[in-house]
C-alpha cells in the first residue's frame, strides 16, 4: 500500500469514526439527481432551492445582478431565476453553498479551523469576482473548485492534527517550500490529491474532480489546454493570493503577482484588480470584526398581503410575455411559485389528472416538507362531496377561509387532514382544458388563517394564471399533432 493511499484511508476512517463533518455526498447527489431528468429539472431544482432559504436568496440575487438585468425586469421567483441562470449554474452555486456550510459545521470553535474557513471564503469571493465576465456557470465551477482546494486543508487540520503540526514545522524550517509539497513529504499526498479524493468520494461533477491536479501555468508556456486545467489554474491563483494576504504581503506585490497571469488565463486585468481590492476589503472586515460576515436574511412571514391583486397582476404580465416560448414543465412551476409569492403562501403544490388511473396526483410542490411528501397528495377523480371535487365542479379559484370550522371540516378528505393537520385557510385553483379539469393547485398559509374572501379581482387574475397553464398544454398538443 502506498503512503498516499495509507494517509487517505486514515483520513476517511477518522472522519467516519468522529462523525464531526456532515456528509456532503447526500447533498451533492440530491442536487445532481434533480438534473438527470431533463423534463423535471426546473421543477425539482426549484423545489430543492426553495427548501433552503439562504440558497434561494443567493439564486435570486445572482439572477438580479447587473449581468442579467438586460434580460428584462426584476426576477422575483426561483423558477424564473433558474430559467435565467441555467440549471447548471444553479447546481454549482448550490454545491458551493453546501460545501461552505460544511466548512462552518466542521470548524466548531477551533481557531485553526476557523482560519481555514476565512481563507476559503476569501478565495471563493476572489474567484467569483475575477471570473464572472466569463459567465456564471464557469465562474461558479471555478468557485467550487477553489473551495475544494481549501477543504483538503481543513480535513488535514481537523483529522490529521499530528501530521499537520509536522507540516507546519517543515514549512517553518524551509520557507521556500510550498504547503502542498510539505504535505507530500510528511503525508505522502498533496493537498490537491486529497481534494481530488474528496471530490471522488462525494460524487462531485467530473470537471471538479479533474481540475484538482492543475496548477498555475508557466508564464512562458501556452494557455491551459482544457477547461479543467483552466479551473484548476484559477483555483490555484486564488489560493496563492489568499496565502499572500495572510502573510500581509503589500498590495503592490500581490497585484504584480496576479496580473502576470491574466493573459494566460484570459482574465480582464481591470476586473482582476477590482476583485483584488474587494477581497482585501473583505479581509479587513473579517480582521476587524473577528467574525465571518454573513448576509443577513430573515425568514418570511406567511400572511396574505393587502396588495395581492397588484402582485398577481404583475406576475401575470411577466408570465404572459414569456409563456409562448416555454413548455408546460417550465411554465407550470413558475405560475405556482408566482401565486405563492403574490399571496405569501407557506406551501403550494400542483396536482395533475393521470388519464390511466383517473386520479389527481401531485407532481411538484414548494414549501417546508412538501417535496418529501408529494406521493401522499392524491385523490380519485370520481366525485365525492369534498372541497377538492366541489372546486372541480365550480371551475374557479376558491378560498376556504377556515377548514377547521364544522361547516367545512367534514368536507376535508382524510389524506389532506393527515398531511396538513394545522392548515386553516386553503386555496384551490383549478386548471381546465376543453371543459375538463386537468390539474389543480392547492396552497395554504399553514396555521395562519385568512380574514377575508377572495376579491373578484383576485379570482379573475388567478383564473388567468391558470389559463396560462392550460394554454401551455394546448400548445403542446398542437405541436404533437403537427408531426
N, C-alpha and C positions, 0 to 999 in steps of 0.2 A: 504494500500500500504506500502510495507517495505521501510526502509531507503535506502537500496541498489537500489531498483527499482526507487525510487524518484530521487536519485542523478544521476543515469544513464539516466533517461528520461530528466532531466535537462541538462545534458551534450550534448545529441544528439540534443535537441531543440536549444541550443546555437550555436552548430556547423551549424545547418541548417539555422538559422537566420543570422549569421555573414557571412557564406559562405567563410571564410578565407581558409579553408582546401579543396583542390580539392578532390573530392570523389575517394577513392581507389577502390570502388566497380566496376566501369566500367572497369578499367584497369585489375583488378583481373579476372573478368568474361570474358574479352576479351582473356586473356591468357588461362584460363581453358577451355573455349569453343573450342579453337583450338585443344584441346587434346581429345575431346569427339569422334571424328570420327577417328578411327584407321587408315583408308586408307589415310586421308588427313592431318594427324597430322604433318608430316615433312614439307610438302609444306606450310601449313597455319602458322606453327610456324616459319619457315624460313622467310616468308613474314613479320610476326609480328616483328621478331628480326631485320630484315634489315630496318624496318621503324624507328628504333631508333638507331642512330649511336653509342651512348655510350654503349647501350645494346649489339650491335653486336661486338664491340671491346672487351667487357668483356667476351663474349662467346668464341671468338677466342683465347683470352689469356688463358682462362681456358683449352680449348682443346689442346693448345700447351704447357701446363705445364708439369713438369717432370713426373707426374703420367701417362700421356698419350703418352709420347714420344715412348714408346715401341710398340705402335700401328702402327708405320710406318710413317715417313715423317712429314713435316710441314702441318698443317691444314690451308688452305687459304680461305675456303668458309664456310659460316654459315651452309649450307646444310650438309656438311661433319662433321662439328663440332657437330651438333645435333645428327648425327649417332654415333659419337664417345662418346659423353657425355650421350646421352639418353634424351628422351623428358622430363621426369620428372625432371631431374637435371636442364635443361634449364628453365622449368616452375618455379621452386623455385628461381632460380637466377633472373628471370625476376620480380617475385613478390617482392623480397628483394630490387631490384633496384627501383621499383615503390614506395615502402614504404620509402626508404631513400630520394627519390625525394620529397615525401610528407612531410617529416620532414623539408626539406630545404625550401619548399614553405611556410609552415605554420609559420616558425620562424620569417621571415622578419628580422627586425633589433633588435628584443628583445634579450637582453643579456641572460636572464634566459632561453629562449627557445633555444638559440644557444648552451648553456651549455649542454642541453639535447641532441642536435644533436651530439656534440662532444662525449658525453658519449655513445650514440648509435653506432657511428662509431667505437669507440674503442672496445666496447663489441662485435660487429659483427665480427671485424677482429680477435679478440682473439678466438672467437668461431670457425671461419673458419679454422684458423691455427691449433688449437689443435684437431680438429675432422677430418681433411682431410684424415687421414690414414684409416678411416672407409669407404671411398668412397665419391664421390662428391655429390650424392643425399642426403644421411643422413646428410652430412656436410651442404649443402645448406638449408635443412629443419631446422637444428639447428640454422643457421644464421637467417632465417625468424622468428623462434620462439623467438630468442633473441631480434630482432628488435621490435616484438610485445610487449615484456615486456617494452621496452623503450618508445614505442608510448603511452602507457597508461599514463606514467609520463608526456609526452608532452601535452596530451589532458587536464590533470588536470591543468598544468601550464598555458595553453592558455585560457581555458574556465571556470575554477573554481578558479579564482585568489584569491578571499577572503578565500575560503576554503583551498587553497594551503598555504596561509600565516599562517593560523591556524595550518596546519600540520607541517610547519617549526618551529613554536613556540613550538609545542608539542615536537618535536624532540630535540630542544634546552633545554627544561626543563627536558627531560628524555633521555639522550644519549644511554641508553640501549635498547630503543625502536626501532624496525625496521621501515623503511619508510612505508612499506605496512601495518604494524599494526597500525601506526599512522593514516593512511588513513582510516582504518576500524573504528577507534574510532571517527574520525572527519566526514568522509563522509558516513560511513555505508557500504562501499565497499572497498575491497583491490585493489591494482594496478593490480594484476593478474586477478581479476574478471572483471575489466574494460577492460583489454586486451582481455579476452575471449569474452566479449560482442562485442568488435570491430571486432574480427575475425568472429563472427557470422553475424554481420551487413554487412560485406564486402564479405561474402561468400568464405572465405579462406578455403583451404583443411581441412578435418576433423582432420588430425594429428596435425595441428597447433592449431585448436580450442581446442582440448582435452589436449594439453600439458601445457596450461596456469596455471593449478592448481597444477602442480608438483613443488616440492621444492628440496633442497639439501637432499640427503639421510642421515639417521643417520649413523655415522661411524661404529657402531656395528651391523647395520642391513644388510639385504641381498641387492643384486644389484637391480636396477629398474626392475619391473616385466613386463613392456610393453615398446614399442618404444616411446609412448607418454610420459611416465614417464622419460625415458632417455633424450628425447629432452628437457623437462621442467627442469630437473636437470642440464643439460649443460647450458641452458639459465640462470638459477638462479646462477650458479657458475660464469659465465662471468659477470653478473650484479654485483655480490658481489665483484669480483676482481676489476672492474672499480670503484666501490664505495671506495675501499681501496686506489686505486691510487689517487682518488680525494682528500682524506684527507692526502695524502703524507705519507702513510704507507711505511716502509722500504722495499727494495727488498726482503730481507730475510724473513720478516714477511709475505709478500704476497706469496712467494714461499712455505713456510711451510704450509700456509693455503690451497693452491691449491693442492699441492702434496698429501695431506692426502685423497683426493677424487679420485685419479687416478685409484686405484684398483676397487672401487665400480662402476665407470663409464667406465671401460675398456679403459682408456686413457694411451698412452705411456708417461711416465714421462719425457723422453728426449724431445719429441715433445712438450709437455706442457711447459717445461722450455724454449724452443726456442720461443714458442708462447708468453710467458710472456715477454721475452726480446724484441721481435719485437713490442709488444703492448706498452711497456714502451718507446721504441724509438719513436713510433708514438705520444705518449703523449708529449714527449719533443719537437717534431717537431711542434705540434699544439700550445703548450705553447709559443714557441719562435717566431713563425710566427703570432700568434694570428688569424690565419685563418685555415680553414679546408682544408688540401691538397687534391686537386682533380687531377686525372690523366689528363695530357694534351693530348688532341686529336684534330685533325683538320679535317674538312670535306674534302672529296676527291674532286679533280678537274676532271671533265669529259672531257677527251681528249684522242684520240686514240694514244696508245704508239708506239714507233718505234720498240720495240722488241715483237710485238704482236704474231708473229709466234712461237717464243720460249715459250711464255707464254701459248699459246694454246696447243702446243705440250706437255708441262709439265702437263697440265690439262688432256689431252687425255691419257697420260701414266698412271696417277693415276686412272682415271676412268676405263680404260680397266682392270686394275689389280683387282678392286673391283666389277665391273659390274656383273659378273656371280652370285654373291651372293645377288644381290639387285633386288627388284621388281621395276616395272615401276614407281610407285608413289614415291619411294625413289630416283631412279636414275635420273629421268627427271628434277626435280628442281636442282639437283647437276650440271647437264650438263648446264642448263640455267644460273645458277649463275656463273659457271666457265667461260662461254663465256663472261658474263658481266664483270667479274673481269679482264680477259685477254685483253679485248678491252676497258676497262674503260667506259662501257655503263652506262648511267644515269638511264634508265628504260629498262625493258625487261619483256615480258610475253609470255606464251605458249598457243596456240590455238589448240584444238583437234577437229577432224571431228566427229560430232554426227551423227551416221548412220540413226536414225529415222527422224530427221529434215533436214538432209543434209545441215547442217550449221557448219562452223568452229566457235567454241565458246571458249573464254578464260577461262582456268581452274585455273591458278595461275599466279602471276606476282610479280616482285620486283621493288622497286624504289619509289620515292615520289608520293603519291596519287594513286598508281596503284591498290592496293588490294581493295580500296573503290569503284573503277570504273570498275571492271572486267566485270560486266554484260553489259557494254556498248560496249565491244570489241567483235564483231562477224560479220560474213558475209556469204552469201549464197554460196554453193559450185558450183552452176551453173555459167558458165563462163560469165564474163563481162570484158572489157579491162582495168582493173585497175592493180596496181603494185602487188597486192596480187595474183590475178589469173595468171598474167604473170609469177610469180615465181613458182606457182603450175605447170605450163606447162614447164617452163625452167628446173626444177628439180635440181637446185643447188643454194647454197647461193648467194645472190645478195645484193650489197650495192648501194643504191640510194644516191648519194653524196649531192644533194640539191633538196628536194621535192618542194621547193618554185619556182624553175625555171619553166617558162611557158611550156617547153617541157615535164615536169613531172607533174606539179601541176594539170593538167586536168585529170590525171590518178589516182589521190588520191581519195579514197572513202570518202563520206561525214562523216561517223562515225569517221574516223581517223582524218580528219582536225578539226572536232569539239572537239574531246577529246585531241588532241595534236596540238594545233594551232601554237606553237612555234617550233615544231620539224623541223630540217633541213636535217640531214642525217639519213637514215633509213636502218637498216639491216634486211633482211628476210632470215631465214634458214628453208627450208622445210624438213620434215621427211617423207620418203617414205617406204611403206611396200607392197611387192608383186605388184609393179608398180603403186601403188596409194598413193597420198599424204594424210597421215592420221593426220598430225599435222604440225604446223608452229610456229617458234619462231620469234617474232618481237622485235627489240631493237632500241634504239635511244640514241644519246648523248645530247638530249634536244636542246637548242639554238646553241650548238657548232657544226659547220659543219666540215666534214672531207675534207682533201685536196687531197686525193689520193684514187684510186680504190683499191679494194681487190687484193692482190697479189695471184699468183697461189698457193703458199704455204698456205696462209690463207684460200683460198677456199677449198683446199684439207683437211686441218685439221678440218674445220667447218663441212665439209661433213662427215668426220669420226666420229665426235662427234654426229652428227645427226644419223649416223649409229648405234651408241651405244644405242640410244633411240629406234630405230627400232628393234635392237636385243633383247631388253628387252621385247618388245611386242611379238616377235616371241617366246621367252622362255615361256612367259605367256600363249600363245596359245597352245604351245606344252604340257604344264603342264595340262591345262584344258582338252585337247583331250585325255590324258592318263588315265583319270578317267572314 
